[in-house]
Amino acid sequence: MTRNTTSNPQGSPLLLKLLVFSMFAMFAMTTDSVGTVIPEVIREFELGLTAGGSFQYATMSGIAISAIGLGFLADRVGRKRTILLGLMMFGLGSALFAAGHDFLFFTTLLFISGLGIGIFKAGALALIGDLSKSTTDHARTMNLIEGFFGVGAIVGPAIVAYLLQVGASWKWVYLVAAIMCGMLILGTAFARFPQPIRTNEEPTRATDAIRLAGDPAAIFFSLALMAYVAAEAAIYVWVPTYLADYEGSWLALAGYSVSIFFVLRAAGRFLGVWLLGRFSWPMVLLTCSGAMTLLFWIAVSGGMDAAVFALPATGLFMSVLYPTINSTGISCFDKGHHGSIAGLLLFFTCLSAVFAPMAMGALGDVMGDSRYAIVLGAIFSTLLVALCLWNAMRQPFRERLEARNSADYRDADIRSAEAEVTLP
């Protein structure tokens, strides 16, 4: 038996969006500063590239596990409770960095923080679906969110660089994130959330995300996200290590390569809002992925002198890819399953974020040259272009998105008039 309800209009959409923007900026401070932290961890604990990359693997493993196993909570117990649970876990994991100085201890804390990120991110992404007015509006809002994520990705490495410059510990970046997380917990606790749309009376289960994995849309968008994240990880995880031995004419530029990448990625995501308002999302994905791939191969073939310019420049074209792929994938499903599909896509995203950098580090160890991490990144980027080209030519999800746009957004007023909404 099915019944339709609509999102309750209570609460301020602007306030809720600002909370989500802040959440993404906060956790980006830690996840995207890992490339700056890893060289220090390798030096302090005398590790190889593969072991040093555990700071990346631990966080992303935690996110992946919670996303696939607990993403359904956003649909089952509500967006607010899910977000609060995730924020508390992230805050605890970050704050405890002050309690010790051991490599295994740190990786355990990062795993706990990752679990928290996976939970509150699934809840936040489902909330954005509740607040959006159309599938196109959803994609634009996701680009704004990832723009704020980009801001956090700039601030985090900058904090680490400043800490190292003044002789302080890199651990402070996690303590700053913990303080921000505490403020977000308070803001979320007192905010009023809309009630999400539900399309049936059956309770959402943990197995829903796994069941959705067989859907053609879920398969395509998962593969696209995995290819993108693998290419991106080559930049923010391994470029600092690759360019650490650079002694050419652009030494100062090489030192800020990842920071420039993050600045361009953040700026490009705000630009993505404009692009998606004027061009179709398939063509935007194809154009940007093609430009990114071209820059990767220029960096590979031109050596470090070319890489100093080409690799940071990929950030401008990478910017629009992740939020557009992710939001469009979520929009292919009804709002009652946005938590589950967001968790599923996040699982595959993190799966790539774990194994791609690991493969890059292992290949670098075997070959004795971190340049091969960039080569592998270029290969993954090329795979993404192939997927985007197929999507642009076939447009297999156009009718599905139009149907969801009608069912989830255009008929909202009709559903609202017919349904009784129970306040949480």
Secondary structure, DSSP 4 states (H G I P E B T S, - for coil): ----------S-HHHHHHHHHHHHHHHHHHHTTHHHHHHHHHHHHT--HHHHTHHHHHHHHHHHHHHHHHTTHHHHT-HHHHHHHHHHHHHHHHHGGGG---HHHHHHHHHHHHHHHHHHHHHHHHHHHHH-SSHHHHHHHHHHHHHHHHHHHHHHHHHHHHHHHTT--TTHHHHHHHHHHHHHHHHHHHS--PPPP---SSPP-TTHHHHHTTSHHHHHHHHHHHHHHHHHHHHHTTHHHHGGG--STTHHHHHTHHHHHHHHHHHHHHHHHHHHTTS-HHHHHHHHHHHHHHHHHHHHHHHHHHHHHHHHHHHHHHTTHHHHHHHHHHHTS-GGGHHHHHHHHHHHHHHHHHHHHHHHHHHHHHHT-THHHHHHHHHHHHHHHHHHHHHHHH-TTHHHHHHHHIIIIITHHHHHHH------
